C-alpha cells in the first residue's frame, strides 16, 4: 500500500489551535511566505502562520510592502473563530 500525501502543508509559527488565537487582542491571522533573508519571521522559503493584533497586522502589511514577506491567506479572528477573507474580484471595465 502506498502512502498518500498530506492534504495540508506544514506551516511554521503558530499552530491552528495556538493560545494566541484565543487572546482578546488577537484580530487577524495571516499565512505567508518569507521572501528576504534579514527579517524577524524566518528564512526565505519558510511558510508561516501567525495570529496577530491589529498593530502587528499593520507591521506585517508594511513588511509585505517591502517585499520581505508575501501574504497568501488572510483572516479575521473573532472570539477565536477564523473568518477567511475573500479576494476582491474585478468585473469587466466597470
C-alpha positions as CSV (number, residue, x, y, z in Angstrom):
1,X,0.0,0.0,0.0
2,X,1.3,3.5,-0.9
3,X,1.3,6.4,1.5
4,X,-0.9,9.3,0.5
5,X,0.3,12.9,0.5
6,X,-0.8,15.0,3.4
7,X,-3.9,17.2,2.5
8,X,-2.3,20.2,4.1
9,X,1.1,21.9,4.2
10,X,3.2,22.2,7.3
11,X,3.5,25.8,8.5
12,X,5.9,27.2,11.0
13,X,4.8,29.8,13.5
14,X,1.5,29.4,15.4
15,X,-0.4,26.1,15.3
16,X,-4.0,26.4,14.2
17,X,-5.1,25.9,17.9
18,X,-2.5,28.1,19.4
19,X,-3.3,30.0,22.6
20,X,-2.6,33.3,20.7
21,X,-5.7,32.7,18.5
22,X,-7.9,33.0,21.6
23,X,-6.4,36.1,23.2
24,X,-8.6,39.2,23.4
25,X,-6.1,41.3,21.4
26,X,-5.9,38.9,18.5
27,X,-7.9,40.1,15.5
28,X,-6.1,38.7,12.5
29,X,-4.5,35.5,11.1
30,X,-2.0,35.5,8.2
31,X,-0.3,32.7,6.4
32,X,2.7,33.9,4.4
33,X,5.9,33.0,2.8
34,X,9.2,34.6,3.8
35,X,11.0,36.2,0.9
36,X,14.1,38.0,2.2
37,X,16.9,36.9,4.5
38,X,17.1,39.6,7.1
39,X,13.7,39.7,8.8
40,X,12.2,38.6,12.1
41,X,9.9,35.9,10.6
42,X,12.3,33.3,9.4
43,X,14.4,32.2,6.4
44,X,13.5,32.6,2.7
45,X,11.0,30.0,1.6
46,X,9.6,29.3,5.1
47,X,5.8,29.3,5.2
48,X,4.4,30.7,8.4
49,X,1.1,31.2,10.2
50,X,0.7,34.0,12.8
51,X,-2.2,35.2,14.9
52,X,-1.8,39.0,15.3
53,X,-3.3,42.1,16.9
54,X,-4.3,45.0,14.5
55,X,-1.0,46.8,15.2
56,X,1.1,43.7,14.4
57,X,-1.1,43.1,11.3
58,X,-0.2,46.6,10.0
59,X,3.5,45.8,10.6
60,X,3.1,42.6,8.5
61,X,1.5,44.6,5.7
62,X,4.5,47.0,5.8
63,X,6.8,44.0,5.6
64,X,4.9,42.8,2.6
65,X,5.2,46.3,1.0
66,X,9.0,46.0,1.4
67,X,8.7,42.5,-0.2
68,X,10.1,40.8,2.9
69,X,7.1,38.5,3.1
70,X,4.2,37.6,0.8
71,X,0.8,37.1,2.5
72,X,-1.0,34.1,1.0
73,X,-4.1,33.9,3.3
74,X,-5.7,36.4,5.5
75,X,-8.5,36.0,8.0
76,X,-10.3,38.0,10.7
77,X,-10.4,36.4,14.2
78,X,-13.5,37.0,16.3
79,X,-13.6,35.3,19.7
80,X,-11.3,32.6,18.3
81,X,-13.3,31.9,15.2
82,X,-11.4,32.2,11.9
83,X,-13.3,34.1,9.2
84,X,-11.4,33.9,5.9
85,X,-11.4,37.0,3.8
86,X,-12.3,36.6,0.1
87,X,-10.2,38.2,-2.5
88,X,-11.9,41.1,-4.3
89,X,-12.6,40.3,-8.0
90,X,-12.7,42.9,-10.7
91,X,-15.6,42.7,-13.1
92,X,-15.0,44.0,-16.6
93,X,-14.3,47.7,-17.2
94,X,-16.8,49.0,-14.7
